[in-house]
């Protein structure tokens, strides 16, 4: 139905996460409709990001150059490291505006059944960072899933001799009604209750 | 096929798409089922916590045109969260779950298997975590799959013994003239205990015997499923770390 070049664009867009055939067609028609410069800006941005973006040499988050913006910022608190699974996990923590320390991106979570062992993650690099000194607290912010908890437990065992190790709390979403909470989350919220 | 309800244990869970999870389930009445839990990774999802690996749940499932079904709802029967919160218990439980994945791929109900799996998780959650819990459960799975090890006479020639070796291809302990890999008296005793006694009631074997039993379990699963257990080393490592 579509000319081959447009069909190829649809096929490439369809490979993006969350994009089906119809959405891909809609995006393709949009790119054909907008001014040529606007479409080419998108193409250039994709080319540039692939050429310039790599991993931060310190924390393994995304960086344009040797260091990411967080590690290069002298105002960040160097005594705290927040450990996350993927670079995209940094964004929601930054959005809280409650954390001013640095990060360490592991690159995934331990999962023996999938063949992901400690050597496949940047755990040794984290231990070396903490052993260098100057780190008072490591916050383990891996996902509250089976693999995330197993990773947190493993990393905590390695770091405890060198620094205070804390884990993100589990609990109820703010603004939610208690009656809609699932049993596991509510159970953890009860287990982690605090004095007022 | 119409939507239906069934009890299930989540054996494995994988990220899929933007916020979904693909689940590998062992169900009571339909055997192995693969299903997608849509939106399970979103923070507002109530399903996410209920379909974590090792959870015992009652699911509402809707079959699709292919093999993949859709989770329409989940009620938690037992979360086994205490297993996931303890690396030692988790290593043992995952070894059992992986063995079920490898040995029972059939889409047919198997109530003995399902009840045994739920009991295994209950024992792992309640008892002191020991590697022989996983080894005993996997040996029982091998037996349930139809390859019960012969431990009272030579599995190869039928002689009364003494039984000094083990042959996975022969299907059990073998005498000196039939060869096999080395099998100590303590390891033979441990095998009989682990296969014959209820889960958790067999005594912990000595370290040398445990190593022989571990090798026999790994070789047996590899022989009968065509793939090796990736999680058995983890069960050993975490169990050793606990001592």
Interface residues (C-beta under 8 A of the other chain):
Chain A: X17 X18 X112 X113 X114 X115 X145 X146 X149 X150 X153 X154 X173 X176 X180 X181 X182 X183 X184 X185 X187 X188
Chain B: X12 X13 X14 X17 X18 X43 X44 X46 X47 X48 X49 X50 X52 X53 X54 X76 X79 X81 X84 X85 X86 X87 X90 X91 X94 X97 X98 X230 X231 X233 X234
